[in-house]
């Protein structure tokens, strides 16, 4: 029993020290986050997956829409670089090597991997409508990478897994059936009580930062309201508590009342 308690205590202490030593702050928002993985390793792993994705999908290399994706991406990238340099966060640009691709897919989606590899699906273009709408999406996805949300998310999963190991040791003398039930309950608890709220927070943070980036790049942040209204028609219908994204109503309200005014202030200051 003492050995088990000592092992758990040591594991908890190790986790606490690891978290404390791995804390940094998100640019602009100043929120503390945990990033356990070296950005160089995460960027290298992401690059492999990015190239695998491009090889397995139909990349649109010509035409008006492809040119628009490149144009919007380059303008947002320049605004990101300006913001980070002016805010004393130029070191975050070390692992960024921007690329922008349009991929043929009916899915309304886009993403940006760590390191600045951006992919836009053709299926989202009917929702973006124009260049300003596309800037909303690309600014949002780039913001996830700038804020190191991928690293933070993976770090959360690693910490959760380590916690499960300690919990499993603590229940080693319980019947197998009981242990499985408690672990299942703990899994539900982690999903609804710890990890998902962070994911919603990351989405809101990406909305906020993305609007700043796109506005400094010269795009109209008001386009975000119309874009999310169009996307709401395609919503999943999950209640906000169990969704990894804020509800459309919450998102649009925050964008109108908080993020757009802030983005305009940043743009006016930078010009």
N, C-alpha and C positions, 0 to 999 in steps of 0.2 A: 504493500500500500504506500509506504514512504517513497519507494522508488518511483511509483506511478505519479505521486504528487510532485516529487522533485522534477520529474521529466516534464510534466505539464507546466510547472512554474518556470522552468528553464525555457520552454518553448514560448511561453507568454512574454518573458523578458526579452528573448531574442526578437520576437515580433515587434515589441515596443521600440527597441533600439534600431531595428531595421527601418521602421516607419519614420522615426524621428530623423534619422540620417538621410532619408530619401525624400524629404519634403522640399518642394519648391513652390513658386507662385505662378499662377496663370497671368500672362501679360494683360494689362489694362484692368481686368477685374480684380486682380490681387488675391484671388482665392487660393488658399493652400491646397496642394494636392500631393499625392504620393506617386512617385515614378521609380519603381524598383529596377526597371530594365535600362541598360545603357542605350541611349538614342542611336548610337552607331550600329548596334546589333539589331535593334528594331527596324531601322531604316534598311539595313541589308536584307533582313528577312522579308520585309515588305516589297522590296524591289524584285525579289524572286517571284513572289506571288503576283505582282503587277505584270511582269513579263509573261508569266504563265497564262494570266487572264487575257492579255492582248493576243497571244498566240491561239487561244481557244475561241476567240470571238471575232466578229466581223467589224474591223475598224473602218470608220468612214474618213478617208484621207483627203477628200476633195468636196467642193460644193459650198454653197452659202452657209449652211449650218455648221459645217466643220470649221470654216474660217471664223465664224462668229464665236465658237467655243474657244478657239485659240486667242482671238482678239480680247475677249472678256477675261480669259484666264491671265493673259500677260498684264493687263491693266490692274487686275486685282493683286497679282504677285508684286507689282511695283509698289502698290499702296501698302501691302504687308511689309515689304522691306523698309519703306519709309517710316511706318509706324514703329516697327521694332527698333530701328536705329535711333529714332528720336526719343524713344522711351527707355533707352539703355539696355535693350534686350537683343542687340545685334548678334550675340553668341548663339541665339536660337536659330539663326539662319545657316549655321555651319553645315547642317546635313540636308539642306534643301537644294534640290536640283529639279526645277519645275518642268513638268510635261503636262500637256492637255490633249485629251483624245475624246472624240465622239465615237460611240459604239452602237451598232445596230441592235436594238432590243426594244420590245414593246413595253417593258417594265418602266414605270415612271421613277427613275432613280438616278443618283449620282454619288460619287464618293471621292475622297482624297486620302491617299495613304500617307503615312509618315514619310517625310522627304519631299512632299509636294507633287506626287503623281496623281493627277486628276482625271477621272473618267466620267463622262456624261452620257447617259443613255438617250437614244432618240425618243423613247417613250415619254420622257418628261417635257419635251419641247412643246407639245400642245398645252401644257400647263404654264410654262414660262411665257409663252406668247411672243416675247420680243427680247431685245438685248438687256433691258433693265430687269426683266423677270429672270433671265438666265443668270444675271449677276447676283440676284438674291440667292439662287441655289449654289452657285460656285463659291460665293463669299461664305456661305454657311459651311460648306464642306471643307474649304480651305481653313476656316476657323477651327474646325475639329483638329486638324493637323498642327496648326500653330499653338493651340492650347494643350497639345500632347494628350488628347483624350484617349487615344489608342493605348498609349503607355499606361495611363491611369487605369483604364478599364482592365487591362491585362494584370496590372498590379493588384487590383481588387480581387480578381479571380485567384491569383496566387495566394493572397492572404486568406481568402475564404477556404481554399484547399488545405492550407496549413492548419487553419482552425479546425477543420473536419478531422484531421489526423489526431490532434490533441483530444478532441471529443471522443473519437473512436477508442483511444487508449483509456480514457477515463471510464468508459463503459465496458471494458474488456471482460468484467466478471458478470455481465448481464446475459440472459439467454439471447441467442442469436435473433430470434423473432423480435424481441423487444428492442434490441440494438438497431435493427433495420427500420423499425417504425420511428424511433427517435431520430435517427439520421434523416429519414424522409421528412419528418417534421422540421428538422433544422434546415433542410434544403429549401423548404417552402418559406421558412422564416428569413433565410438569406435573400431569396429572390424578391420577396415583397417588402422586406424591412430594411435592407442594406444596399443591395446592388442596384435595383431599379430606380430608387430616388436619385442616386448619383447619375444614372443615365439620363433621367429627365433634366437634372441640373446641367449636365453637359450639353443637352440639346438647347436649352435656354441660353446658355453661355455662347454657344455657336451662333444662335440667332443674333445676340447682342454684338459679338465681335464681327460677324459677317456683315452686318449692316454698316458698321464703321468702315470696314475695308472697302465695300462697294461704293459707299458715299464718297470717300476720299478719292476713289478711282473715277469719279465723275458720274456715277449712276444715281437714279432717283430712288431713295429708300422707300418711298410710298408704294413702289411696285410690290413690296413684300406683303402688304395687306391684301392686295388683289390676288397675288399668287397663292397665299395660304387659304384664301376663301375658295379659290378654284380647287385646291387640294382637299378641302374639307368634304367636298362632294364624293371624293374617292377614299374617305377615311375608313379606318378599320372598325369603328364603333366600340372599341374597348373603353371602359371607364378609365379616367385619368389615373386612378390609384394603381391600376394594373398595367399601365401602358409605359413603354420606355420613352414615349414622346409626350410633351405637354398636350392637353386637349387643344383643339383648334381655337376654341373660344378664349382660353387662357393665353395662348400664343399670340393671337391677333391683338388682344387687349394690351399685353406687354409691349408688343411691337409699336402700337400706336401711341401709347401713353409714356413709355420709357425709352425704348431703344432708338426710335426715329429721332426724337429731339437730341439724344446724346450723340447719335451719328452725325447730325448736322453741326453740332457744336465742334466735334472733332474735325470735321471737314473744313469749317470756317477757320479754325485755329491753324490748320496745316497749310492753308493757302496764303 
